[in-house]
Amino acid sequence: MFKKTLVIPALITLYIGATEAQEHKRPDNFMTAQLSEQLLNETQAFSNDRLVNAQATLLRKHYLALIEAGFSKSEALQIVVAKAGKER
């Protein structure tokens, strides 16, 4: 009888603790799902052919303008690569 009175409250405590732990995970799971959906939507939007072509054209124009301004081809490429990396 004495063991049952200790075991039952211990089980209830563990159950409550597990339930609270799951509740704390829900916001993370919700936020993770929302972020995943947002990243998927952004990826699909950035994959639009017209947008990709416009970005490529703009990068090419920057590259050519840098060469025309006196930068070497290597320097111009490094600048364009750095600029493209910052935009993402």
A tleap script that builds the chain and sets N, CA, C and O, in Angstrom:
source leaprc.protein.ff14SB
mol = sequence {
  NMET PHE LYS LYS THR LEU VAL ILE PRO ALA
  LEU ILE THR LEU TYR ILE GLY ALA THR GLU
  ALA GLN GLU HIE LYS ARG PRO ASP ASN PHE
  MET THR ALA GLN LEU SER GLU GLN LEU LEU
  ASN GLU THR GLN ALA PHE SER ASN ASP ARG
  LEU VAL ASN ALA GLN ALA THR LEU LEU ARG
  LYS HIE TYR LEU ALA LEU ILE GLU ALA GLY
  PHE SER LYS SER GLU ALA LEU GLN ILE VAL
  VAL ALA LYS ALA GLY LYS GLU CARG
}
set mol.1.N position { 0.822 -1.193 0.000 }
set mol.1.CA position { 0.000 0.000 0.000 }
set mol.1.C position { 0.865 1.257 0.000 }
set mol.1.O position { 0.577 2.221 -0.709 }
set mol.2.N position { 1.928 1.236 0.802 }
set mol.2.CA position { 2.807 2.394 0.900 }
set mol.2.C position { 3.480 2.678 -0.447 }
set mol.2.O position { 3.619 3.840 -0.831 }
set mol.3.N position { 3.897 1.636 -1.165 }
set mol.3.CA position { 4.559 1.816 -2.458 }
set mol.3.C position { 3.599 2.402 -3.489 }
set mol.3.O position { 4.010 3.218 -4.315 }
set mol.4.N position { 2.335 2.004 -3.457 }
set mol.4.CA position { 1.361 2.535 -4.405 }
set mol.4.C position { 1.142 4.020 -4.189 }
set mol.4.O position { 0.949 4.759 -5.154 }
set mol.5.N position { 1.169 4.467 -2.959 }
set mol.5.CA position { 0.951 5.888 -2.690 }
set mol.5.C position { 2.130 6.728 -3.170 }
set mol.5.O position { 1.961 7.922 -3.417 }
set mol.6.N position { 3.302 6.150 -3.307 }
set mol.6.CA position { 4.448 6.880 -3.853 }
set mol.6.C position { 4.519 6.777 -5.366 }
set mol.6.O position { 4.916 7.731 -6.034 }
set mol.7.N position { 4.143 5.642 -5.907 }
set mol.7.CA position { 4.254 5.417 -7.343 }
set mol.7.C position { 3.233 6.244 -8.113 }
set mol.7.O position { 3.572 6.837 -9.137 }
set mol.8.N position { 2.010 6.294 -7.649 }
set mol.8.CA position { 0.958 7.019 -8.367 }
set mol.8.C position { 1.274 8.512 -8.468 }
set mol.8.O position { 1.184 9.061 -9.566 }
set mol.9.N position { 1.644 9.203 -7.371 }
set mol.9.CA position { 1.999 10.627 -7.531 }
set mol.9.C position { 3.231 10.819 -8.431 }
set mol.9.O position { 3.318 11.801 -9.168 }
set mol.10.N position { 4.181 9.876 -8.366 }
set mol.10.CA position { 5.365 9.992 -9.221 }
set mol.10.C position { 4.977 9.877 -10.685 }
set mol.10.O position { 5.482 10.635 -11.513 }
set mol.11.N position { 4.096 8.948 -11.024 }
set mol.11.CA position { 3.642 8.795 -12.401 }
set mol.11.C position { 2.869 10.023 -12.878 }
set mol.11.O position { 3.030 10.462 -14.016 }
set mol.12.N position { 2.044 10.564 -12.015 }
set mol.12.CA position { 1.284 11.767 -12.367 }
set mol.12.C position { 2.239 12.930 -12.622 }
set mol.12.O position { 2.056 13.696 -13.569 }
set mol.13.N position { 3.252 13.056 -11.778 }
set mol.13.CA position { 4.237 14.128 -11.943 }
set mol.13.C position { 4.985 13.978 -13.269 }
set mol.13.O position { 5.182 14.960 -13.984 }
set mol.14.N position { 5.398 12.759 -13.597 }
set mol.14.CA position { 6.087 12.523 -14.866 }
set mol.14.C position { 5.187 12.825 -16.060 }
set mol.14.O position { 5.635 13.391 -17.057 }
set mol.15.N position { 3.913 12.444 -15.952 }
set mol.15.CA position { 2.968 12.700 -17.036 }
set mol.15.C position { 2.789 14.205 -17.251 }
set mol.15.O position { 2.795 14.685 -18.385 }
set mol.16.N position { 2.632 14.938 -16.155 }
set mol.16.CA position { 2.460 16.396 -16.247 }
set mol.16.C position { 3.717 17.039 -16.832 }
set mol.16.O position { 3.633 17.941 -17.666 }
set mol.17.N position { 4.882 16.567 -16.387 }
set mol.17.CA position { 6.137 17.106 -16.913 }
set mol.17.C position { 6.286 16.850 -18.401 }
set mol.17.O position { 6.732 17.725 -19.142 }
set mol.18.N position { 5.916 15.656 -18.840 }
set mol.18.CA position { 6.006 15.322 -20.265 }
set mol.18.C position { 5.026 16.159 -21.083 }
set mol.18.O position { 5.351 16.602 -22.185 }
set mol.19.N position { 3.838 16.373 -20.547 }
set mol.19.CA position { 2.832 17.183 -21.235 }
set mol.19.C position { 3.310 18.622 -21.380 }
set mol.19.O position { 3.156 19.218 -22.446 }
set mol.20.N position { 3.884 19.186 -20.327 }
set mol.20.CA position { 4.391 20.557 -20.392 }
set mol.20.C position { 5.549 20.663 -21.371 }
set mol.20.O position { 5.671 21.660 -22.084 }
set mol.21.N position { 6.394 19.651 -21.411 }
set mol.21.CA position { 7.520 19.665 -22.349 }
set mol.21.C position { 7.016 19.664 -23.790 }
set mol.21.O position { 7.581 20.355 -24.638 }
set mol.22.N position { 5.974 18.908 -24.076 }
set mol.22.CA position { 5.416 18.888 -25.421 }
set mol.22.C position { 4.804 20.233 -25.771 }
set mol.22.O position { 4.916 20.690 -26.909 }
set mol.23.N position { 4.163 20.865 -24.809 }
set mol.23.CA position { 3.566 22.172 -25.067 }
set mol.23.C position { 4.632 23.203 -25.381 }
set mol.23.O position { 4.412 24.095 -26.201 }
set mol.24.N position { 5.787 23.092 -24.736 }
set mol.24.CA position { 6.872 24.036 -25.015 }
set mol.24.C position { 7.475 23.789 -26.387 }
set mol.24.O position { 8.041 24.710 -26.974 }
set mol.25.N position { 7.374 22.600 -26.906 }
set mol.25.CA position { 7.916 22.299 -28.230 }
set mol.25.C position { 6.999 22.795 -29.342 }
set mol.25.O position { 7.468 23.039 -30.454 }
set mol.26.N position { 5.743 22.947 -29.078 }
set mol.26.CA position { 4.811 23.339 -30.126 }
set mol.26.C position { 5.161 24.663 -30.787 }
set mol.26.O position { 5.110 24.749 -32.014 }
set mol.27.N position { 5.519 25.713 -30.022 }
set mol.27.CA position { 5.885 26.958 -30.707 }
set mol.27.C position { 7.086 26.779 -31.626 }
set mol.27.O position { 7.127 27.350 -32.716 }
set mol.28.N position { 8.062 25.991 -31.192 }
set mol.28.CA position { 9.225 25.758 -32.041 }
set mol.28.C position { 8.819 25.041 -33.312 }
set mol.28.O position { 9.257 25.406 -34.403 }
set mol.29.N position { 7.985 24.023 -33.178 }
set mol.29.CA position { 7.534 23.293 -34.357 }
set mol.29.C position { 6.711 24.199 -35.265 }
set mol.29.O position { 6.842 24.142 -36.487 }
set mol.30.N position { 5.876 25.024 -34.675 }
set mol.30.CA position { 5.070 25.962 -35.461 }
set mol.30.C position { 5.978 26.949 -36.180 }
set mol.30.O position { 5.803 27.208 -37.371 }
set mol.31.N position { 6.942 27.497 -35.459 }
set mol.31.CA position { 7.849 28.468 -36.060 }
set mol.31.C position { 8.711 27.813 -37.142 }
set mol.31.O position { 8.967 28.414 -38.185 }
set mol.32.N position { 9.151 26.593 -36.891 }
set mol.32.CA position { 9.947 25.877 -37.882 }
set mol.32.C position { 9.130 25.632 -39.144 }
set mol.32.O position { 9.630 25.802 -40.256 }
set mol.33.N position { 7.890 25.240 -38.973 }
set mol.33.CA position { 7.012 25.005 -40.126 }
set mol.33.C position { 6.781 26.301 -40.896 }
set mol.33.O position { 6.805 26.303 -42.127 }
set mol.34.N position { 6.559 27.395 -40.187 }
set mol.34.CA position { 6.329 28.681 -40.839 }
set mol.34.C position { 7.570 29.144 -41.592 }
set mol.34.O position { 7.473 29.625 -42.722 }
set mol.35.N position { 8.734 29.001 -40.967 }
set mol.35.CA position { 9.978 29.410 -41.610 }
set mol.35.C position { 10.259 28.550 -42.839 }
set mol.35.O position { 10.693 29.058 -43.873 }
set mol.36.N position { 10.013 27.260 -42.725 }
set mol.36.CA position { 10.212 26.363 -43.862 }
set mol.36.C position { 9.319 26.752 -45.027 }
set mol.36.O position { 9.757 26.770 -46.178 }
set mol.37.N position { 8.069 27.063 -44.725 }
set mol.37.CA position { 7.134 27.470 -45.776 }
set mol.37.C position { 7.569 28.787 -46.412 }
set mol.37.O position { 7.472 28.958 -47.627 }
set mol.38.N position { 8.046 29.712 -45.589 }
set mol.38.CA position { 8.496 30.999 -46.107 }
set mol.38.C position { 9.717 30.815 -47.013 }
set mol.38.O position { 9.787 31.414 -48.087 }
set mol.39.N position { 10.674 29.994 -46.587 }
set mol.39.CA position { 11.860 29.763 -47.405 }
set mol.39.C position { 11.510 29.077 -48.722 }
set mol.39.O position { 12.089 29.388 -49.763 }
set mol.40.N position { 10.569 28.150 -48.673 }
set mol.40.CA position { 10.125 27.482 -49.895 }
set mol.40.C position { 9.488 28.488 -50.848 }
set mol.40.O position { 9.768 28.475 -52.046 }
set mol.41.N position { 8.635 29.358 -50.318 }
set mol.41.CA position { 7.997 30.378 -51.161 }
set mol.41.C position { 9.020 31.333 -51.762 }
set mol.41.O position { 8.913 31.702 -52.931 }
set mol.42.N position { 10.017 31.736 -50.967 }
set mol.42.CA position { 11.059 32.627 -51.477 }
set mol.42.C position { 11.872 31.944 -52.571 }
set mol.42.O position { 12.200 32.556 -53.588 }
set mol.43.N position { 12.192 30.673 -52.353 }
set mol.43.CA position { 12.962 29.930 -53.345 }
set mol.43.C position { 12.196 29.821 -54.651 }
set mol.43.O position { 12.767 29.985 -55.729 }
set mol.44.N position { 10.908 29.546 -54.554 }
set mol.44.CA position { 10.092 29.466 -55.762 }
set mol.44.C position { 10.006 30.815 -56.457 }
set mol.44.O position { 10.062 30.885 -57.684 }
set mol.45.N position { 9.870 31.878 -55.689 }
set mol.45.CA position { 9.786 33.220 -56.272 }
set mol.45.C position { 11.106 33.605 -56.945 }
set mol.45.O position { 11.105 34.168 -58.040 }
set mol.46.N position { 12.225 33.304 -56.293 }
set mol.46.CA position { 13.530 33.655 -56.852 }
set mol.46.C position { 13.912 32.761 -58.026 }
set mol.46.O position { 14.861 33.064 -58.748 }
set mol.47.N position { 13.189 31.673 -58.223 }
set mol.47.CA position { 13.465 30.770 -59.333 }
set mol.47.C position { 12.713 31.168 -60.599 }
set mol.47.O position { 12.858 30.519 -61.635 }
set mol.48.N position { 11.930 32.203 -60.527 }
set mol.48.CA position { 11.194 32.690 -61.692 }
set mol.48.C position { 12.185 33.040 -62.795 }
set mol.48.O position { 13.141 33.778 -62.559 }
set mol.49.N position { 11.964 32.521 -63.988 }
set mol.49.CA position { 12.897 32.715 -65.102 }
set mol.49.C position { 13.159 34.180 -65.408 }
set mol.49.O position { 14.302 34.567 -65.655 }
set mol.50.N position { 12.118 34.997 -65.396 }
set mol.50.CA position { 12.303 36.423 -65.693 }
set mol.50.C position { 13.186 37.095 -64.647 }
set mol.50.O position { 14.038 37.918 -64.982 }
set mol.51.N position { 12.981 36.743 -63.386 }
set mol.51.CA position { 13.777 37.333 -62.318 }
set mol.51.C position { 15.238 36.884 -62.414 }
set mol.51.O position { 16.151 37.695 -62.257 }
set mol.52.N position { 15.450 35.609 -62.667 }
set mol.52.CA position { 16.819 35.083 -62.785 }
set mol.52.C position { 17.537 35.759 -63.948 }
set mol.52.O position { 18.697 36.148 -63.817 }
set mol.53.N position { 16.860 35.900 -65.078 }
set mol.53.CA position { 17.472 36.564 -66.239 }
set mol.53.C position { 17.769 38.031 -65.956 }
set mol.53.O position { 18.810 38.543 -66.370 }
set mol.54.N position { 16.863 38.714 -65.253 }
set mol.54.CA position { 17.084 40.121 -64.906 }
set mol.54.C position { 18.279 40.267 -63.965 }
set mol.54.O position { 19.082 41.188 -64.117 }
set mol.55.N position { 18.397 39.360 -62.993 }
set mol.55.CA position { 19.532 39.418 -62.071 }
set mol.55.C position { 20.844 39.162 -62.809 }
set mol.55.O position { 21.843 39.835 -62.557 }
set mol.56.N position { 20.838 38.196 -63.713 }
set mol.56.CA position { 22.051 37.881 -64.475 }
set mol.56.C position { 22.458 39.067 -65.353 }
set mol.56.O position { 23.638 39.401 -65.458 }
set mol.57.N position { 21.474 39.688 -65.973 }
set mol.57.CA position { 21.752 40.852 -66.818 }
set mol.57.C position { 22.335 41.988 -65.996 }
set mol.57.O position { 23.280 42.649 -66.427 }
set mol.58.N position { 21.778 42.216 -64.821 }
set mol.58.CA position { 22.265 43.286 -63.954 }
set mol.58.C position { 23.698 43.011 -63.492 }
set mol.58.O position { 24.538 43.911 -63.497 }
set mol.59.N position { 23.976 41.772 -63.096 }
set mol.59.CA position { 25.342 41.431 -62.674 }
set mol.59.C position { 26.331 41.613 -63.821 }
set mol.59.O position { 27.443 42.099 -63.614 }
set mol.60.N position { 25.928 41.224 -65.027 }
set mol.60.CA position { 26.794 41.389 -66.195 }
set mol.60.C position { 27.062 42.875 -66.449 }
set mol.60.O position { 28.192 43.259 -66.753 }
set mol.61.N position { 26.036 43.703 -66.327 }
set mol.61.CA position { 26.203 45.148 -66.528 }
set mol.61.C position { 27.150 45.732 -65.480 }
set mol.61.O position { 27.984 46.579 -65.800 }
set mol.62.N position { 27.024 45.287 -64.238 }
set mol.62.CA position { 27.948 45.759 -63.194 }
set mol.62.C position { 29.375 45.348 -63.524 }
set mol.62.O position { 30.301 46.151 -63.407 }
set mol.63.N position { 29.550 44.109 -63.933 }
set mol.63.CA position { 30.880 43.586 -64.291 }
set mol.63.C position { 31.498 44.433 -65.410 }
set mol.63.O position { 32.643 44.871 -65.304 }
set mol.64.N position { 30.734 44.657 -66.474 }
set mol.64.CA position { 31.250 45.436 -67.610 }
set mol.64.C position { 31.522 46.885 -67.214 }
set mol.64.O position { 32.500 47.479 -67.669 }
set mol.65.N position { 30.670 47.453 -66.378 }
set mol.65.CA position { 30.873 48.832 -65.927 }
set mol.65.C position { 32.142 48.950 -65.079 }
set mol.65.O position { 32.857 49.948 -65.170 }
set mol.66.N position { 32.419 47.950 -64.269 }
set mol.66.CA position { 33.639 47.974 -63.459 }
set mol.66.C position { 34.881 47.894 -64.335 }
set mol.66.O position { 35.870 48.579 -64.076 }
set mol.67.N position { 34.835 47.068 -65.362 }
set mol.67.CA position { 35.967 46.970 -66.301 }
set mol.67.C position { 36.144 48.297 -67.022 }
set mol.67.O position { 37.268 48.773 -67.181 }
set mol.68.N position { 35.049 48.892 -67.455 }
set mol.68.CA position { 35.103 50.183 -68.146 }
set mol.68.C position { 35.640 51.281 -67.225 }
set mol.68.O position { 36.277 52.230 -67.681 }
set mol.69.N position { 35.376 51.139 -65.924 }
set mol.69.CA position { 35.849 52.131 -64.957 }
set mol.69.C position { 37.325 51.941 -64.624 }
set mol.69.O position { 37.899 52.754 -63.900 }
set mol.70.N position { 37.957 50.871 -65.143 }
set mol.70.CA position { 39.382 50.702 -64.933 }
set mol.70.C position { 39.790 49.502 -64.089 }
set mol.70.O position { 40.983 49.263 -63.901 }
set mol.71.N position { 38.851 48.763 -63.590 }
set mol.71.CA position { 39.189 47.560 -62.827 }
set mol.71.C position { 39.617 46.462 -63.784 }
set mol.71.O position { 39.156 46.404 -64.924 }
set mol.72.N position { 40.496 45.597 -63.316 }
set mol.72.CA position { 40.860 44.440 -64.135 }
set mol.72.C position { 39.680 43.473 -64.161 }
set mol.72.O position { 38.748 43.589 -63.365 }
set mol.73.N position { 39.736 42.515 -65.090 }
set mol.73.CA position { 38.653 41.526 -65.167 }
set mol.73.C position { 38.553 40.733 -63.865 }
set mol.73.O position { 37.458 40.422 -63.398 }
set mol.74.N position { 39.691 40.418 -63.298 }
set mol.74.CA position { 39.708 39.663 -62.044 }
set mol.74.C position { 39.110 40.485 -60.906 }
set mol.74.O position { 38.305 39.978 -60.124 }
set mol.75.N position { 39.503 41.752 -60.815 }
set mol.75.CA position { 38.962 42.625 -59.761 }
set mol.75.C position { 37.456 42.813 -59.928 }
set mol.75.O position { 36.703 42.762 -58.956 }
set mol.76.N position { 37.025 43.033 -61.173 }
set mol.76.CA position { 35.599 43.229 -61.445 }
set mol.76.C position { 34.807 41.984 -61.054 }
set mol.76.O position { 33.728 42.080 -60.469 }
set mol.77.N position { 35.350 40.828 -61.380 }
set mol.77.CA position { 34.665 39.582 -61.034 }
set mol.77.C position { 34.568 39.418 -59.522 }
set mol.77.O position { 33.529 39.006 -59.006 }
set mol.78.N position { 35.646 39.740 -58.812 }
set mol.78.CA position { 35.625 39.628 -57.345 }
set mol.78.C position { 34.583 40.565 -56.738 }
set mol.78.O position { 33.882 40.188 -55.799 }
set mol.79.N position { 34.480 41.759 -57.258 }
set mol.79.CA position { 33.506 42.729 -56.752 }
set mol.79.C position { 32.085 42.250 -57.023 }
set mol.79.O position { 31.224 42.329 -56.147 }
set mol.80.N position { 31.837 41.757 -58.225 }
set mol.80.CA position { 30.496 41.275 -58.585 }
set mol.80.C position { 30.120 40.059 -57.741 }
set mol.80.O position { 28.981 39.941 -57.290 }
set mol.81.N position { 31.070 39.163 -57.531 }
set mol.81.CA position { 30.797 37.988 -56.699 }
set mol.81.C position { 30.474 38.413 -55.269 }
set mol.81.O position { 29.542 37.890 -54.659 }
set mol.82.N position { 31.240 39.356 -54.738 }
set mol.82.CA position { 30.981 39.835 -53.379 }
set mol.82.C position { 29.611 40.510 -53.293 }
set mol.82.O position { 28.875 40.317 -52.324 }
set mol.83.N position { 29.279 41.295 -54.305 }
set mol.83.CA position { 27.971 41.973 -54.338 }
set mol.83.C position { 26.847 40.950 -54.414 }
set mol.83.O position { 25.848 41.074 -53.705 }
set mol.84.N position { 26.999 39.949 -55.256 }
set mol.84.CA position { 25.955 38.916 -55.393 }
set mol.84.C position { 25.791 38.130 -54.096 }
set mol.84.O position { 24.679 37.737 -53.746 }
set mol.85.N position { 26.890 37.900 -53.383 }
set mol.85.CA position { 26.812 37.185 -52.122 }
set mol.85.C position { 26.076 37.950 -51.041 }
set mol.85.O position { 25.393 37.349 -50.212 }
set mol.86.N position { 26.206 39.263 -51.039 }
set mol.86.CA position { 25.520 40.105 -50.041 }
set mol.86.C position { 24.024 40.169 -50.278 }
set mol.86.O position { 23.253 40.343 -49.335 }
set mol.87.N position { 23.608 40.031 -51.522 }
set mol.87.CA position { 22.191 40.156 -51.858 }
set mol.87.C position { 21.394 38.971 -51.377 }
set mol.87.O position { 20.175 39.084 -51.241 }
set mol.88.N position { 22.006 37.860 -51.117 }
set mol.88.CA position { 21.292 36.650 -50.668 }
set mol.88.C position { 21.257 36.619 -49.210 }
set mol.88.O position { 20.705 35.687 -48.626 }
savepdb mol mol.pdb
quit
